[in-house]
Amino acid sequence: MANSKSQKTVLLLCGDYMEDYEVMDPLQALLAYGVSIDAFCFGKKAGDICRTAIHQPHGHQVVSL
């Protein structure tokens, strides 16, 4: 998509095993408003996968093993 003068662009900083909703919710909302997004993850090259995680809280625990 070509970037016009009126179109906004956002740099989304990511990291492996970040919470899925922390990146997907803002990404989808910004796309819905027509914002262009560039995602960056340290140590990754263009086309590499940046994995996400969904943690299910149980009481006061964040992660159950």
N, C-alpha and C positions, 0 to 999 in steps of 0.2 A: 504494500500500500504506500503510495507516495505521500510524503509529509508536506502538507501545505502550511502556509504561514499561520493560519488560524487553528490548525490541529495541534493539540497538546501531546507531548511525549513524556512517558514516565520510565525511569530506570528502576526496576524491581530487583532488589538484592535478595538472593536466595542462598540456601545452604542445605546440604544433605540432611535428611530426616527432620526437617522443620515440620511443624504442624501443618497438615494439609489445608485446613480452613484458613490459616494465616496467609497463605499465598493464593489459594484458589478463589476465595470470596472477593478480595480486592481485585484480582485479575479479571474475573468475570464482570464485576461491577464497572470497572474502568472500560472494558471492551464494550459494554452495553451503552456507555456514553460516548463511544467513538474515539477513545483515547488510544494512541499508539503505545505499545509497551515493549521495552527491551528488558529481558531478564538476564541477570548475571549471577553466576555462582563461582566463587573462588575455586581455582584448580580444575575447572571444566573448560572444554572447548565447545565451539558452536556445534549443536546437534547431540551433545552428550545428555544423558538423563540425570536429572536432579530428583532424587527420591524424596517422597514425603511420608509422614507417619500420622496415624490417627490413634491417639492415646485415649483409653477409656478410663476415666477416674473411678476409683472404688473407695468410697469413704474419703480418707485423707491421703491416700496413696495416689500418685500420678500415674505410675506404671506398675502393673502387676506382672510378676515373672512366673 
